[in-house]
Amino acid sequence: MSKGNWDLFEIFIRSKNGLSHKHVGSVHATDAEMAIENARDLYTRRMEGVSLWVVPSKSIVASDPGDMEHLFEPARDKVYRHPTFYKVPDNIENM
């Protein structure tokens, strides 16, 4: 397999236990194991993370920003889900 035929993988790193993984970039590799090794070498040279996720780019499905109204319109009818609906007592300092 020539380098031009390598698959593209999206890389996600978790910087500390308990935090979410964040997308940091992409690497080309022949398989997921090689993608983890390439991502480690490229994105964690200074101990920036505690775990890596590699996902084949072709497996990611995303919504079209043009579909925003259609996709997210039903959520506008549920204002009770937003914290602005509730009154916080004055004696509460940190919420």
PDB file of N, CA, C and O in Angstrom:
ATOM      1  N   MET A   1       0.857  -1.183   0.000  1.00  0.00           N
ATOM      2  CA  MET A   1       0.000   0.000   0.000  1.00  0.00           C
ATOM      3  C   MET A   1       0.896   1.238   0.000  1.00  0.00           C
ATOM      4  O   MET A   1       1.701   1.431   0.911  1.00  0.00           O
ATOM      5  N   SER A   2       0.752   2.058  -1.013  1.00  0.00           N
ATOM      6  CA  SER A   2       1.561   3.272  -1.066  1.00  0.00           C
ATOM      7  C   SER A   2       0.987   4.317  -0.131  1.00  0.00           C
ATOM      8  O   SER A   2      -0.190   4.269   0.228  1.00  0.00           O
ATOM      9  N   LYS A   3       1.829   5.261   0.260  1.00  0.00           N
ATOM     10  CA  LYS A   3       1.401   6.283   1.223  1.00  0.00           C
ATOM     11  C   LYS A   3       0.202   7.072   0.700  1.00  0.00           C
ATOM     12  O   LYS A   3      -0.601   7.554   1.499  1.00  0.00           O
ATOM     13  N   GLY A   4       0.061   7.213  -0.600  1.00  0.00           N
ATOM     14  CA  GLY A   4      -1.081   7.918  -1.167  1.00  0.00           C
ATOM     15  C   GLY A   4      -2.397   7.210  -0.932  1.00  0.00           C
ATOM     16  O   GLY A   4      -3.459   7.823  -1.042  1.00  0.00           O
ATOM     17  N   ASN A   5      -2.342   5.924  -0.610  1.00  0.00           N
ATOM     18  CA  ASN A   5      -3.561   5.146  -0.375  1.00  0.00           C
ATOM     19  C   ASN A   5      -3.872   4.942   1.102  1.00  0.00           C
ATOM     20  O   ASN A   5      -4.833   4.242   1.425  1.00  0.00           O
ATOM     21  N   TRP A   6      -3.100   5.524   2.005  1.00  0.00           N
ATOM     22  CA  TRP A   6      -3.341   5.362   3.427  1.00  0.00           C
ATOM     23  C   TRP A   6      -4.652   6.044   3.804  1.00  0.00           C
ATOM     24  O   TRP A   6      -5.029   7.061   3.220  1.00  0.00           O
ATOM     25  N   ASP A   7      -5.331   5.477   4.776  1.00  0.00           N
ATOM     26  CA  ASP A   7      -6.596   6.058   5.248  1.00  0.00           C
ATOM     27  C   ASP A   7      -6.328   7.264   6.140  1.00  0.00           C
ATOM     28  O   ASP A   7      -5.273   7.372   6.765  1.00  0.00           O
ATOM     29  N   LEU A   8      -7.294   8.158   6.187  1.00  0.00           N
ATOM     30  CA  LEU A   8      -7.227   9.340   7.046  1.00  0.00           C
ATOM     31  C   LEU A   8      -7.990   9.045   8.332  1.00  0.00           C
ATOM     32  O   LEU A   8      -9.120   8.559   8.287  1.00  0.00           O
ATOM     33  N   PHE A   9      -7.380   9.335   9.477  1.00  0.00           N
ATOM     34  CA  PHE A   9      -7.986   9.133  10.789  1.00  0.00           C
ATOM     35  C   PHE A   9      -8.060  10.467  11.528  1.00  0.00           C
ATOM     36  O   PHE A   9      -7.123  11.264  11.482  1.00  0.00           O
ATOM     37  N   GLU A  10      -9.175  10.701  12.205  1.00  0.00           N
ATOM     38  CA  GLU A  10      -9.331  11.879  13.058  1.00  0.00           C
ATOM     39  C   GLU A  10      -8.856  11.509  14.461  1.00  0.00           C
ATOM     40  O   GLU A  10      -9.136  10.417  14.955  1.00  0.00           O
ATOM     41  N   ILE A  11      -8.129  12.436  15.098  1.00  0.00           N
ATOM     42  CA  ILE A  11      -7.503  12.170  16.380  1.00  0.00           C
ATOM     43  C   ILE A  11      -8.163  12.994  17.480  1.00  0.00           C
ATOM     44  O   ILE A  11      -8.367  14.200  17.337  1.00  0.00           O
ATOM     45  N   PHE A  12      -8.493  12.323  18.576  1.00  0.00           N
ATOM     46  CA  PHE A  12      -9.077  12.951  19.755  1.00  0.00           C
ATOM     47  C   PHE A  12      -8.196  12.617  20.953  1.00  0.00           C
ATOM     48  O   PHE A  12      -7.790  11.467  21.122  1.00  0.00           O
ATOM     49  N   ILE A  13      -7.899  13.608  21.782  1.00  0.00           N
ATOM     50  CA  ILE A  13      -7.046  13.413  22.957  1.00  0.00           C
ATOM     51  C   ILE A  13      -7.798  13.853  24.213  1.00  0.00           C
ATOM     52  O   ILE A  13      -8.488  14.872  24.221  1.00  0.00           O
ATOM     53  N   ARG A  14      -7.645  13.059  25.272  1.00  0.00           N
ATOM     54  CA  ARG A  14      -8.152  13.449  26.591  1.00  0.00           C
ATOM     55  C   ARG A  14      -6.940  13.894  27.392  1.00  0.00           C
ATOM     56  O   ARG A  14      -6.022  13.106  27.619  1.00  0.00           O
ATOM     57  N   SER A  15      -6.929  15.149  27.821  1.00  0.00           N
ATOM     58  CA  SER A  15      -5.746  15.701  28.488  1.00  0.00           C
ATOM     59  C   SER A  15      -5.600  15.228  29.932  1.00  0.00           C
ATOM     60  O   SER A  15      -4.479  15.093  30.422  1.00  0.00           O
ATOM     61  N   LYS A  16      -6.721  14.974  30.627  1.00  0.00           N
ATOM     62  CA  LYS A  16      -6.674  14.479  32.008  1.00  0.00           C
ATOM     63  C   LYS A  16      -7.852  13.544  32.216  1.00  0.00           C
ATOM     64  O   LYS A  16      -8.884  13.679  31.558  1.00  0.00           O
ATOM     65  N   ASN A  17      -7.699  12.596  33.132  1.00  0.00           N
ATOM     66  CA  ASN A  17      -8.817  11.713  33.473  1.00  0.00           C
ATOM     67  C   ASN A  17     -10.004  12.547  33.926  1.00  0.00           C
ATOM     68  O   ASN A  17      -9.850  13.520  34.664  1.00  0.00           O
ATOM     69  N   GLY A  18     -11.185  12.158  33.477  1.00  0.00           N
ATOM     70  CA  GLY A  18     -12.399  12.870  33.852  1.00  0.00           C
ATOM     71  C   GLY A  18     -12.809  13.947  32.868  1.00  0.00           C
ATOM     72  O   GLY A  18     -13.944  14.422  32.924  1.00  0.00           O
ATOM     73  N   LEU A  19     -11.917  14.352  31.961  1.00  0.00           N
ATOM     74  CA  LEU A  19     -12.252  15.358  30.959  1.00  0.00           C
ATOM     75  C   LEU A  19     -12.703  14.684  29.664  1.00  0.00           C
ATOM     76  O   LEU A  19     -12.510  13.482  29.481  1.00  0.00           O
ATOM     77  N   SER A  20     -13.297  15.456  28.782  1.00  0.00           N
ATOM     78  CA  SER A  20     -13.739  14.943  27.484  1.00  0.00           C
ATOM     79  C   SER A  20     -12.569  14.866  26.516  1.00  0.00           C
ATOM     80  O   SER A  20     -11.584  15.589  26.656  1.00  0.00           O
ATOM     81  N   HIS A  21     -12.688  13.985  25.539  1.00  0.00           N
ATOM     82  CA  HIS A  21     -11.717  13.954  24.447  1.00  0.00           C
ATOM     83  C   HIS A  21     -11.982  15.150  23.542  1.00  0.00           C
ATOM     84  O   HIS A  21     -13.136  15.518  23.324  1.00  0.00           O
ATOM     85  N   LYS A  22     -10.935  15.755  23.018  1.00  0.00           N
ATOM     86  CA  LYS A  22     -11.027  16.914  22.115  1.00  0.00           C
ATOM     87  C   LYS A  22     -10.352  16.567  20.795  1.00  0.00           C
ATOM     88  O   LYS A  22      -9.305  15.921  20.768  1.00  0.00           O
ATOM     89  N   HIS A  23     -10.959  17.001  19.715  1.00  0.00           N
ATOM     90  CA  HIS A  23     -10.366  16.778  18.398  1.00  0.00           C
ATOM     91  C   HIS A  23      -9.134  17.661  18.261  1.00  0.00           C
ATOM     92  O   HIS A  23      -9.186  18.864  18.518  1.00  0.00           O
ATOM     93  N   VAL A  24      -8.010  17.041  17.846  1.00  0.00           N
ATOM     94  CA  VAL A  24      -6.767  17.796  17.721  1.00  0.00           C
ATOM     95  C   VAL A  24      -6.205  17.794  16.312  1.00  0.00           C
ATOM     96  O   VAL A  24      -5.316  18.588  16.004  1.00  0.00           O
ATOM     97  N   GLY A  25      -6.703  16.924  15.454  1.00  0.00           N
ATOM     98  CA  GLY A  25      -6.182  16.895  14.089  1.00  0.00           C
ATOM     99  C   GLY A  25      -6.404  15.554  13.429  1.00  0.00           C
ATOM    100  O   GLY A  25      -7.260  14.771  13.841  1.00  0.00           O
ATOM    101  N   SER A  26      -5.613  15.301  12.391  1.00  0.00           N
ATOM    102  CA  SER A  26      -5.758  14.097  11.587  1.00  0.00           C
ATOM    103  C   SER A  26      -4.395  13.498  11.286  1.00  0.00           C
ATOM    104  O   SER A  26      -3.384  14.200  11.290  1.00  0.00           O
ATOM    105  N   VAL A  27      -4.373  12.193  11.024  1.00  0.00           N
ATOM    106  CA  VAL A  27      -3.163  11.511  10.571  1.00  0.00           C
ATOM    107  C   VAL A  27      -3.542  10.508   9.487  1.00  0.00           C
ATOM    108  O   VAL A  27      -4.678  10.040   9.427  1.00  0.00           O
ATOM    109  N   HIS A  28      -2.587  10.191   8.644  1.00  0.00           N
ATOM    110  CA  HIS A  28      -2.752   9.126   7.666  1.00  0.00           C
ATOM    111  C   HIS A  28      -2.092   7.875   8.225  1.00  0.00           C
ATOM    112  O   HIS A  28      -1.024   7.956   8.831  1.00  0.00           O
ATOM    113  N   ALA A  29      -2.714   6.724   8.028  1.00  0.00           N
ATOM    114  CA  ALA A  29      -2.162   5.464   8.504  1.00  0.00           C
ATOM    115  C   ALA A  29      -2.799   4.310   7.736  1.00  0.00           C
ATOM    116  O   ALA A  29      -3.850   4.460   7.114  1.00  0.00           O
ATOM    117  N   THR A  30      -2.132   3.145   7.796  1.00  0.00           N
ATOM    118  CA  THR A  30      -2.665   1.963   7.117  1.00  0.00           C
ATOM    119  C   THR A  30      -3.758   1.284   7.922  1.00  0.00           C
ATOM    120  O   THR A  30      -4.625   0.621   7.353  1.00  0.00           O
ATOM    121  N   ASP A  31      -3.727   1.444   9.262  1.00  0.00           N
ATOM    122  CA  ASP A  31      -4.758   0.862  10.120  1.00  0.00           C
ATOM    123  C   ASP A  31      -4.845   1.679  11.418  1.00  0.00           C
ATOM    124  O   ASP A  31      -4.077   2.618  11.626  1.00  0.00           O
ATOM    125  N   ALA A  32      -5.791   1.303  12.280  1.00  0.00           N
ATOM    126  CA  ALA A  32      -6.024   2.064  13.513  1.00  0.00           C
ATOM    127  C   ALA A  32      -4.828   2.000  14.461  1.00  0.00           C
ATOM    128  O   ALA A  32      -4.513   2.983  15.131  1.00  0.00           O
ATOM    129  N   GLU A  33      -4.170   0.856  14.518  1.00  0.00           N
ATOM    130  CA  GLU A  33      -3.013   0.724  15.398  1.00  0.00           C
ATOM    131  C   GLU A  33      -1.892   1.679  14.984  1.00  0.00           C
ATOM    132  O   GLU A  33      -1.279   2.329  15.831  1.00  0.00           O
ATOM    133  N   MET A  34      -1.631   1.760  13.694  1.00  0.00           N
ATOM    134  CA  MET A  34      -0.615   2.692  13.200  1.00  0.00           C
ATOM    135  C   MET A  34      -1.057   4.133  13.431  1.00  0.00           C
ATOM    136  O   MET A  34      -0.226   4.997  13.709  1.00  0.00           O
ATOM    137  N   ALA A  35      -2.364   4.400  13.318  1.00  0.00           N
ATOM    138  CA  ALA A  35      -2.886   5.751  13.550  1.00  0.00           C
ATOM    139  C   ALA A  35      -2.641   6.178  14.993  1.00  0.00           C
ATOM    140  O   ALA A  35      -2.298   7.334  15.244  1.00  0.00           O
ATOM    141  N   ILE A  36      -2.814   5.257  15.949  1.00  0.00           N
ATOM    142  CA  ILE A  36      -2.546   5.585  17.354  1.00  0.00           C
ATOM    143  C   ILE A  36      -1.065   5.910  17.545  1.00  0.00           C
ATOM    144  O   ILE A  36      -0.718   6.872  18.230  1.00  0.00           O
ATOM    145  N   GLU A  37      -0.205   5.111  16.943  1.00  0.00           N
ATOM    146  CA  GLU A  37       1.236   5.365  17.067  1.00  0.00           C
ATOM    147  C   GLU A  37       1.620   6.706  16.438  1.00  0.00           C
ATOM    148  O   GLU A  37       2.393   7.470  17.016  1.00  0.00           O
ATOM    149  N   ASN A  38       1.074   6.988  15.249  1.00  0.00           N
ATOM    150  CA  ASN A  38       1.364   8.267  14.589  1.00  0.00           C
ATOM    151  C   ASN A  38       0.822   9.444  15.397  1.00  0.00           C
ATOM    152  O   ASN A  38       1.483  10.475  15.521  1.00  0.00           O
ATOM    153  N   ALA A  39      -0.376   9.286  15.944  1.00  0.00           N
ATOM    154  CA  ALA A  39      -0.980  10.350  16.756  1.00  0.00           C
ATOM    155  C   ALA A  39      -0.176  10.584  18.022  1.00  0.00           C
ATOM    156  O   ALA A  39       0.030  11.728  18.428  1.00  0.00           O
ATOM    157  N   ARG A  40       0.278   9.508  18.645  1.00  0.00           N
ATOM    158  CA  ARG A  40       1.114   9.635  19.847  1.00  0.00           C
ATOM    159  C   ARG A  40       2.375  10.432  19.530  1.00  0.00           C
ATOM    160  O   ARG A  40       2.747  11.348  20.264  1.00  0.00           O
ATOM    161  N   ASP A  41       3.026  10.068  18.425  1.00  0.00           N
ATOM    162  CA  ASP A  41       4.266  10.744  18.042  1.00  0.00           C
ATOM    163  C   ASP A  41       4.044  12.202  17.672  1.00  0.00           C
ATOM    164  O   ASP A  41       4.887  13.056  17.948  1.00  0.00           O
ATOM    165  N   LEU A  42       2.910  12.481  17.048  1.00  0.00           N
ATOM    166  CA  LEU A  42       2.654  13.830  16.547  1.00  0.00           C
ATOM    167  C   LEU A  42       2.019  14.759  17.582  1.00  0.00           C
ATOM    168  O   LEU A  42       2.386  15.931  17.667  1.00  0.00           O
ATOM    169  N   TYR A  43       1.070  14.247  18.370  1.00  0.00           N
ATOM    170  CA  TYR A  43       0.266  15.118  19.227  1.00  0.00           C
ATOM    171  C   TYR A  43       0.554  15.013  20.723  1.00  0.00           C
ATOM    172  O   TYR A  43       0.036  15.821  21.494  1.00  0.00           O
ATOM    173  N   THR A  44       1.363  14.046  21.159  1.00  0.00           N
ATOM    174  CA  THR A  44       1.588  13.909  22.604  1.00  0.00           C
ATOM    175  C   THR A  44       3.072  13.849  22.942  1.00  0.00           C
ATOM    176  O   THR A  44       3.478  13.114  23.842  1.00  0.00           O
ATOM    177  N   ARG A  45       3.863  14.601  22.240  1.00  0.00           N
ATOM    178  CA  ARG A  45       5.311  14.590  22.475  1.00  0.00           C
ATOM    179  C   ARG A  45       5.684  15.132  23.844  1.00  0.00           C
ATOM    180  O   ARG A  45       6.726  14.769  24.389  1.00  0.00           O
ATOM    181  N   ARG A  46       4.853  15.990  24.404  1.00  0.00           N
ATOM    182  CA  ARG A  46       5.158  16.611  25.698  1.00  0.00           C
ATOM    183  C   ARG A  46       4.162  16.160  26.777  1.00  0.00           C
ATOM    184  O   ARG A  46       3.810  16.926  27.674  1.00  0.00           O
ATOM    185  N   MET A  47       3.723  14.919  26.671  1.00  0.00           N
ATOM    186  CA  MET A  47       2.806  14.335  27.658  1.00  0.00           C
ATOM    187  C   MET A  47       1.495  15.121  27.766  1.00  0.00           C
ATOM    188  O   MET A  47       1.002  15.351  28.870  1.00  0.00           O
ATOM    189  N   GLU A  48       0.931  15.533  26.628  1.00  0.00           N
ATOM    190  CA  GLU A  48      -0.298  16.329  26.633  1.00  0.00           C
ATOM    191  C   GLU A  48      -1.556  15.524  26.931  1.00  0.00           C
ATOM    192  O   GLU A  48      -2.604  16.121  27.180  1.00  0.00           O
ATOM    193  N   GLY A  49      -1.501  14.210  26.917  1.00  0.00           N
ATOM    194  CA  GLY A  49      -2.733  13.456  27.072  1.00  0.00           C
ATOM    195  C   GLY A  49      -2.585  12.186  27.882  1.00  0.00           C
ATOM    196  O   GLY A  49      -1.480  11.713  28.148  1.00  0.00           O
ATOM    197  N   VAL A  50      -3.749  11.641  28.273  1.00  0.00           N
ATOM    198  CA  VAL A  50      -3.777  10.369  28.975  1.00  0.00           C
ATOM    199  C   VAL A  50      -4.423   9.271  28.138  1.00  0.00           C
ATOM    200  O   VAL A  50      -4.263   8.089  28.442  1.00  0.00           O
ATOM    201  N   SER A  51      -5.157   9.649  27.078  1.00  0.00           N
ATOM    202  CA  SER A  51      -5.709   8.646  26.173  1.00  0.00           C
ATOM    203  C   SER A  51      -5.972   9.256  24.805  1.00  0.00           C
ATOM    204  O   SER A  51      -6.157  10.465  24.665  1.00  0.00           O
ATOM    205  N   LEU A  52      -5.983   8.393  23.809  1.00  0.00           N
ATOM    206  CA  LEU A  52      -6.215   8.796  22.412  1.00  0.00           C
ATOM    207  C   LEU A  52      -7.386   8.017  21.842  1.00  0.00           C
ATOM    208  O   LEU A  52      -7.567   6.837  22.144  1.00  0.00           O
ATOM    209  N   TRP A  53      -8.160   8.671  21.033  1.00  0.00           N
ATOM    210  CA  TRP A  53      -9.140   8.004  20.186  1.00  0.00           C
ATOM    211  C   TRP A  53      -8.724   8.254  18.757  1.00  0.00           C
ATOM    212  O   TRP A  53      -8.339   9.372  18.415  1.00  0.00           O
ATOM    213  N   VAL A  54      -8.793   7.235  17.909  1.00  0.00           N
ATOM    214  CA  VAL A  54      -8.606   7.413  16.472  1.00  0.00           C
ATOM    215  C   VAL A  54      -9.863   6.894  15.792  1.00  0.00           C
ATOM    216  O   VAL A  54     -10.335   5.796  16.090  1.00  0.00           O
ATOM    217  N   VAL A  55     -10.402   7.691  14.875  1.00  0.00           N
ATOM    218  CA  VAL A  55     -11.633   7.345  14.185  1.00  0.00           C
ATOM    219  C   VAL A  55     -11.403   7.526  12.688  1.00  0.00           C
ATOM    220  O   VAL A  55     -10.957   8.590  12.258  1.00  0.00           O
ATOM    221  N   PRO A  56     -11.704   6.498  11.885  1.00  0.00           N
ATOM    222  CA  PRO A  56     -11.556   6.685  10.441  1.00  0.00           C
ATOM    223  C   PRO A  56     -12.437   7.854   9.980  1.00  0.00           C
ATOM    224  O   PRO A  56     -13.627   7.905  10.292  1.00  0.00           O
ATOM    225  N   SER A  57     -11.853   8.765   9.255  1.00  0.00           N
ATOM    226  CA  SER A  57     -12.596   9.951   8.804  1.00  0.00           C
ATOM    227  C   SER A  57     -13.825   9.569   7.994  1.00  0.00           C
ATOM    228  O   SER A  57     -14.855  10.240   8.065  1.00  0.00           O
ATOM    229  N   LYS A  58     -13.716   8.493   7.227  1.00  0.00           N
ATOM    230  CA  LYS A  58     -14.848   8.089   6.387  1.00  0.00           C
ATOM    231  C   LYS A  58     -16.020   7.571   7.218  1.00  0.00           C
ATOM    232  O   LYS A  58     -17.127   7.441   6.696  1.00  0.00           O
ATOM    233  N   SER A  59     -15.801   7.271   8.500  1.00  0.00           N
ATOM    234  CA  SER A  59     -16.867   6.786   9.376  1.00  0.00           C
ATOM    235  C   SER A  59     -17.640   7.911  10.053  1.00  0.00           C
ATOM    236  O   SER A  59     -18.683   7.667  10.659  1.00  0.00           O
ATOM    237  N   ILE A  60     -17.146   9.128   9.958  1.00  0.00           N
ATOM    238  CA  ILE A  60     -17.804  10.254  10.618  1.00  0.00           C
ATOM    239  C   ILE A  60     -18.900  10.809   9.713  1.00  0.00           C
ATOM    240  O   ILE A  60     -18.677  11.102   8.539  1.00  0.00           O
ATOM    241  N   VAL A  61     -20.072  10.944  10.287  1.00  0.00           N
ATOM    242  CA  VAL A  61     -21.216  11.517   9.582  1.00  0.00           C
ATOM    243  C   VAL A  61     -21.580  12.804  10.300  1.00  0.00           C
ATOM    244  O   VAL A  61     -21.741  12.804  11.521  1.00  0.00           O
ATOM    245  N   ALA A  62     -21.713  13.891   9.570  1.00  0.00           N
ATOM    246  CA  ALA A  62     -22.010  15.188  10.181  1.00  0.00           C
ATOM    247  C   ALA A  62     -23.250  15.802   9.546  1.00  0.00           C
ATOM    248  O   ALA A  62     -23.564  15.539   8.385  1.00  0.00           O
ATOM    249  N   SER A  63     -23.938  16.609  10.311  1.00  0.00           N
ATOM    250  CA  SER A  63     -25.091  17.322   9.768  1.00  0.00           C
ATOM    251  C   SER A  63     -24.604  18.507   8.946  1.00  0.00           C
ATOM    252  O   SER A  63     -23.484  18.986   9.122  1.00  0.00           O
ATOM    253  N   ASP A  64     -25.442  18.960   8.067  1.00  0.00           N
ATOM    254  CA  ASP A  64     -25.151  20.120   7.228  1.00  0.00           C
ATOM    255  C   ASP A  64     -25.614  21.377   7.970  1.00  0.00           C
ATOM    256  O   ASP A  64     -26.761  21.427   8.415  1.00  0.00           O
ATOM    257  N   PRO A  65     -24.754  22.396   8.117  1.00  0.00           N
ATOM    258  CA  PRO A  65     -25.179  23.615   8.802  1.00  0.00           C
ATOM    259  C   PRO A  65     -26.441  24.234   8.190  1.00  0.00           C
ATOM    260  O   PRO A  65     -27.178  24.943   8.874  1.00  0.00           O
ATOM    261  N   GLY A  66     -26.685  23.970   6.923  1.00  0.00           N
ATOM    262  CA  GLY A  66     -27.897  24.472   6.277  1.00  0.00           C
ATOM    263  C   GLY A  66     -29.166  23.822   6.797  1.00  0.00           C
ATOM    264  O   GLY A  66     -30.259  24.356   6.606  1.00  0.00           O
ATOM    265  N   ASP A  67     -29.037  22.674   7.452  1.00  0.00           N
ATOM    266  CA  ASP A  67     -30.187  21.962   8.012  1.00  0.00           C
ATOM    267  C   ASP A  67     -30.467  22.349   9.459  1.00  0.00           C
ATOM    268  O   ASP A  67     -31.279  21.706  10.124  1.00  0.00           O
ATOM    269  N   MET A  68     -29.800  23.398   9.956  1.00  0.00           N
ATOM    270  CA  MET A  68     -29.908  23.776  11.354  1.00  0.00           C
ATOM    271  C   MET A  68     -31.358  23.996  11.792  1.00  0.00           C
ATOM    272  O   MET A  68     -31.778  23.473  12.824  1.00  0.00           O
ATOM    273  N   GLU A  69     -32.108  24.750  11.029  1.00  0.00           N
ATOM    274  CA  GLU A  69     -33.501  25.037  11.414  1.00  0.00           C
ATOM    275  C   GLU A  69     -34.307  23.754  11.540  1.00  0.00           C
ATOM    276  O   GLU A  69     -35.007  23.552  12.532  1.00  0.00           O
ATOM    277  N   HIS A  70     -34.213  22.897  10.549  1.00  0.00           N
ATOM    278  CA  HIS A  70     -34.967  21.646  10.548  1.00  0.00           C
ATOM    279  C   HIS A  70     -34.529  20.726  11.680  1.00  0.00           C
ATOM    280  O   HIS A  70     -35.363  20.090  12.324  1.00  0.00           O
ATOM    281  N   LEU A  71     -33.236  20.654  11.922  1.00  0.00           N
ATOM    282  CA  LEU A  71     -32.679  19.721  12.895  1.00  0.00           C
ATOM    283  C   LEU A  71     -32.910  20.163  14.337  1.00  0.00           C
ATOM    284  O   LEU A  71     -33.199  19.330  15.196  1.00  0.00           O
ATOM    285  N   PHE A  72     -32.787  21.460  14.616  1.00  0.00           N
ATOM    286  CA  PHE A  72     -32.821  21.942  15.994  1.00  0.00           C
ATOM    287  C   PHE A  72     -34.086  22.704  16.370  1.00  0.00           C
ATOM    288  O   PHE A  72     -34.225  23.116  17.522  1.00  0.00           O
ATOM    289  N   GLU A  73     -34.990  22.900  15.457  1.00  0.00           N
ATOM    290  CA  GLU A  73     -36.230  23.636  15.727  1.00  0.00           C
ATOM    291  C   GLU A  73     -37.040  23.035  16.876  1.00  0.00           C
ATOM    292  O   GLU A  73     -37.533  23.799  17.706  1.00  0.00           O
ATOM    293  N   PRO A  74     -37.208  21.719  16.975  1.00  0.00           N
ATOM    294  CA  PRO A  74     -38.026  21.174  18.072  1.00  0.00           C
ATOM    295  C   PRO A  74     -37.517  21.551  19.472  1.00  0.00           C
ATOM    296  O   PRO A  74     -38.315  21.607  20.408  1.00  0.00           O
ATOM    297  N   ALA A  75     -36.248  21.803  19.637  1.00  0.00           N
ATOM    298  CA  ALA A  75     -35.704  22.152  20.957  1.00  0.00           C
ATOM    299  C   ALA A  75     -36.174  23.522  21.428  1.00  0.00           C
ATOM    300  O   ALA A  75     -36.176  23.788  22.630  1.00  0.00           O
ATOM    301  N   ARG A  76     -36.568  24.388  20.518  1.00  0.00           N
ATOM    302  CA  ARG A  76     -37.012  25.737  20.912  1.00  0.00           C
ATOM    303  C   ARG A  76     -38.332  25.707  21.674  1.00  0.00           C
ATOM    304  O   ARG A  76     -38.655  26.657  22.386  1.00  0.00           O
ATOM    305  N   ASP A  77     -39.094  24.632  21.535  1.00  0.00           N
ATOM    306  CA  ASP A  77     -40.371  24.507  22.236  1.00  0.00           C
ATOM    307  C   ASP A  77     -40.201  24.037  23.677  1.00  0.00           C
ATOM    308  O   ASP A  77     -41.189  23.910  24.400  1.00  0.00           O
ATOM    309  N   LYS A  78     -38.984  23.781  24.103  1.00  0.00           N
ATOM    310  CA  LYS A  78     -38.744  23.201  25.420  1.00  0.00           C
ATOM    311  C   LYS A  78     -37.909  24.152  26.285  1.00  0.00           C
ATOM    312  O   LYS A  78     -36.828  23.788  26.747  1.00  0.00           O
ATOM    313  N   VAL A  79     -38.413  25.365  26.499  1.00  0.00           N
ATOM    314  CA  VAL A  79     -37.671  26.368  27.256  1.00  0.00           C
ATOM    315  C   VAL A  79     -37.428  25.944  28.699  1.00  0.00           C
ATOM    316  O   VAL A  79     -36.492  26.423  29.339  1.00  0.00           O
ATOM    317  N   TYR A  80     -38.258  25.056  29.208  1.00  0.00           N
ATOM    318  CA  TYR A  80     -38.102  24.592  30.587  1.00  0.00           C
ATOM    319  C   TYR A  80     -36.788  23.829  30.791  1.00  0.00           C
ATOM    320  O   TYR A  80     -36.392  23.605  31.934  1.00  0.00           O
ATOM    321  N   ARG A  81     -36.117  23.434  29.736  1.00  0.00           N
ATOM    322  CA  ARG A  81     -34.851  22.717  29.849  1.00  0.00           C
ATOM    323  C   ARG A  81     -33.666  23.659  30.079  1.00  0.00           C
ATOM    324  O   ARG A  81     -32.568  23.210  30.408  1.00  0.00           O
ATOM    325  N   HIS A  82     -33.887  24.942  29.907  1.00  0.00           N
ATOM    326  CA  HIS A  82     -32.807  25.910  30.063  1.00  0.00           C
ATOM    327  C   HIS A  82     -32.785  26.450  31.492  1.00  0.00           C
ATOM    328  O   HIS A  82     -33.844  26.719  32.060  1.00  0.00           O
ATOM    329  N   PRO A  83     -31.606  26.614  32.081  1.00  0.00           N
ATOM    330  CA  PRO A  83     -31.531  27.069  33.472  1.00  0.00           C
ATOM    331  C   PRO A  83     -32.018  28.490  33.677  1.00  0.00           C
ATOM    332  O   PRO A  83     -32.229  28.899  34.819  1.00  0.00           O
ATOM    333  N   THR A  84     -32.204  29.254  32.617  1.00  0.00           N
ATOM    334  CA  THR A  84     -32.697  30.627  32.767  1.00  0.00           C
ATOM    335  C   THR A  84     -34.151  30.643  33.230  1.00  0.00           C
ATOM    336  O   THR A  84     -34.662  31.696  33.613  1.00  0.00           O
ATOM    337  N   PHE A  85     -34.808  29.520  33.202  1.00  0.00           N
ATOM    338  CA  PHE A  85     -36.208  29.405  33.586  1.00  0.00           C
ATOM    339  C   PHE A  85     -36.373  29.448  35.104  1.00  0.00           C
ATOM    340  O   PHE A  85     -37.462  29.740  35.597  1.00  0.00           O
ATOM    341  N   TYR A  86     -35.294  29.158  35.856  1.00  0.00           N
ATOM    342  CA  TYR A  86     -35.370  29.035  37.301  1.00  0.00           C
ATOM    343  C   TYR A  86     -34.725  30.225  38.002  1.00  0.00           C
ATOM    344  O   TYR A  86     -33.776  30.823  37.495  1.00  0.00           O
ATOM    345  N   LYS A  87     -35.256  30.555  39.174  1.00  0.00           N
ATOM    346  CA  LYS A  87     -34.695  31.638  39.975  1.00  0.00           C
ATOM    347  C   LYS A  87     -33.743  31.047  41.009  1.00  0.00           C
ATOM    348  O   LYS A  87     -34.112  30.135  41.748  1.00  0.00           O
ATOM    349  N   VAL A  88     -32.519  31.565  41.060  1.00  0.00           N
ATOM    350  CA  VAL A  88     -31.514  31.105  42.026  1.00  0.00           C
ATOM    351  C   VAL A  88     -31.564  32.043  43.236  1.00  0.00           C
ATOM    352  O   VAL A  88     -31.512  33.262  43.071  1.00  0.00           O
ATOM    353  N   PRO A  89     -31.665  31.489  44.443  1.00  0.00           N
ATOM    354  CA  PRO A  89     -31.709  32.324  45.654  1.00  0.00           C
ATOM    355  C   PRO A  89     -30.443  33.170  45.777  1.00  0.00           C
ATOM    356  O   PRO A  89     -29.375  32.742  45.340  1.00  0.00           O
ATOM    357  N   ASP A  90     -30.544  34.352  46.359  1.00  0.00           N
ATOM    358  CA  ASP A  90     -29.419  35.283  46.490  1.00  0.00           C
ATOM    359  C   ASP A  90     -28.291  34.735  47.354  1.00  0.00           C
ATOM    360  O   ASP A  90     -27.134  35.098  47.142  1.00  0.00           O
ATOM    361  N   ASN A  91     -28.594  33.871  48.324  1.00  0.00           N
ATOM    362  CA  ASN A  91     -27.559  33.375  49.225  1.00  0.00           C
ATOM    363  C   ASN A  91     -26.718  32.245  48.610  1.00  0.00           C
ATOM    364  O   ASN A  91     -25.801  31.755  49.269  1.00  0.00           O
ATOM    365  N   ILE A  92     -26.992  31.827  47.405  1.00  0.00           N
ATOM    366  CA  ILE A  92     -26.194  30.815  46.708  1.00  0.00           C
ATOM    367  C   ILE A  92     -25.065  31.526  45.957  1.00  0.00           C
ATOM    368  O   ILE A  92     -25.329  32.320  45.054  1.00  0.00           O
ATOM    369  N   GLU A  93     -23.802  31.246  46.327  1.00  0.00           N
ATOM    370  CA  GLU A  93     -22.670  31.918  45.702  1.00  0.00           C
ATOM    371  C   GLU A  93     -22.183  31.232  44.435  1.00  0.00           C
ATOM    372  O   GLU A  93     -21.949  31.886  43.418  1.00  0.00           O
ATOM    373  N   ASN A  94     -22.032  29.924  44.496  1.00  0.00           N
ATOM    374  CA  ASN A  94     -21.507  29.170  43.357  1.00  0.00           C
ATOM    375  C   ASN A  94     -22.496  28.113  42.930  1.00  0.00           C
ATOM    376  O   ASN A  94     -22.952  27.300  43.733  1.00  0.00           O
ATOM    377  N   MET A  95     -22.814  28.137  41.667  1.00  0.00           N
ATOM    378  CA  MET A  95     -23.778  27.168  41.164  1.00  0.00           C
ATOM    379  C   MET A  95     -23.185  26.485  39.970  1.00  0.00           C
ATOM    380  O   MET A  95     -23.825  25.619  39.374  1.00  0.00           O
TER     381      MET A  95
END
